[in-house]
Amino acid sequence: MSCCRFVLRTKSTSGLQTLQLSEETLSIGKVKLYTYKELRVATGDFKRGNRIGEGGFGSVYKGKLRNGTIVAIKVLSKESAQGAREFLTEITAISDIIHENLVQLYGCCIEGNHRILVYSYLENNSLAQTLLGRNRSNIQFSWVTRSKICIGVARGLAFLHEEHQPHIVHRDIKASNVLLDKNLSPKISDFGFARLLPSNATHISTGVAGTLGYLAPEYAVRGQVTRKSDVYSYGVLLLEIVSGRCNANTGFSYGEQFLLERYPDAMDGILVLQTWAHYERGTIERMIDSSLAGDVNTKEACKFLKVGLLCTQDACKLRPSMSLVVKMLTGGINVESENITQPGLVTDFMQMKI
């Protein structure tokens, strides 16, 4: 049987990289191939007014397909930090996955030099914009809502790590990659850096990707990916959601850690360190977002902060699995009986190497 072939060319450190894909390959699972014309029509010729997001990868547009379905259309720029291989990774990683806490991929477009992904549309954007951003929306994040988001993301990661075969390590868990639907239910998105982890493998050695403020230190330095790398990132996110504060220095991309090493005072505001300091003093409740006022279960919020610290422990073997995290958050495991050790930081590992 003959099938259509597409060729992707992208600049890499070793020169021009060519990836050949067959239509049969791209039609894995429920992924559909869209034409560029279809997506132009859906977005009103990628009208600026329909743009709902932008980043190093390109832009995201709200669109309406011919059948009336509202979708989010992610258009990768030619200079995108997400190259052809990452684009294919994102397709293959989630093409057959349906889970209530994972964004659903409808299809893609590869026509000429166009690389476009079509996702389910989520009305309330990302946590980075609605909860932690400078221009916060009018959404009121009650404690009940925050709790639901924390547990939902944990369940999505537990599914990727333990239920899906082969296991998937996301490698870029952060507030901007958690999207919210109309009911403020969370969906993990952006699988461009994801890696498949065979059941008999303890880790994968790979180039480091992700955002510095969320990177597990052993991964940032050694380039060894494990599920515990995602657990660390989730722990940082959990602290952010409960405190309503961004982890400091998340603006630094990997490769710029020397700035943090040269200027150690810049570390003072790191959320993980602040939370650990309050935990040691017995004042961890001071890390709860003050905007919650009386609308918070203080005991439960403190428990969530402690789980965040468990996830960011220096020794990765001491970090809980995501299924255990779900049980801790939902009351299946008593967090007070857990021994919490100091958190790990990228700069600590760097000092060890000097």
Secondary structure as UniProt FT lines:
FT   STRAND          5..12
FT   TURN            13..14
FT   STRAND          15..22
FT   HELIX           23..26
FT   TURN            29..30
FT   STRAND          32..33
FT   HELIX           36..42
FT   TURN            43..46
FT   HELIX           48..50
FT   STRAND          51..55
FT   TURN            56..57
FT   STRAND          58..64
FT   TURN            66..67
FT   STRAND          70..76
FT   TURN            78..79
FT   HELIX           84..94
FT   TURN            95..96
FT   TURN            100..101
FT   STRAND          105..111
FT   TURN            112..113
FT   STRAND          114..120
FT   TURN            123..124
FT   HELIX           127..130
FT   HELIX           143..158
FT   HELIX           159..163
FT   STRAND          167..169
FT   HELIX           175..177
FT   STRAND          178..180
FT   TURN            182..183
FT   STRAND          186..188
FT   TURN            192..193
FT   STRAND          195..197
FT   TURN            199..200
FT   STRAND          204..205
FT   HELIX           212..214
FT   HELIX           217..222
FT   STRAND          224..225
FT   HELIX           227..243
FT   TURN            248..251
FT   TURN            254..255
FT   HELIX           257..262
FT   HELIX           264..267
FT   TURN            268..269
FT   HELIX           271..281
FT   HELIX           284..287
FT   HELIX           290..292
FT   TURN            293..294
FT   HELIX           298..311
FT   HELIX           316..318
FT   HELIX           322..329
FT   TURN            330..331
FT   HELIX           335..337
FT   HELIX           346..353
//
